[in-house]
Amino acid sequence: MRRVKLNFLVFLIVTSMAVIEISIVGGEGSVPIEQHMFVECPSACSVRCSATHHRSHCMDVCIDCCGKCLCVPSSTLGNKDECSCYRDLKTKYGQPKCP
């Protein structure tokens, strides 16, 4: 009986650790709020804007989008479904805002 309780306790600990890790990695809110504007956003946006000729403008807009959504899609183009907030932000003209 004691061994069953111990196994159950270990199972609960491992399961909770897995849930916490899954909830932290990727998707919206994946950039920690305390660091998003200073560390995470610029590095993620640097990758996102690496293939454009308008890097300065791309970085400004991307960092703004990252600050609002706390995530940036991977790669230089596409993959916006990884971050629905980033995908759904629009300009005042109804065009996609985030690069």
Buried (B, 14 or more C-beta within 10 A) or exposed (E): EEEEEEEEEEEEEEEEEEEEEEEEEEBEBBBEEEEBBEEBBBEBBBBBBEEBEEBEEBBBBBBBBBEBBBBBBEEBEEBBEBBEBBBEBEEEEEEEBBB
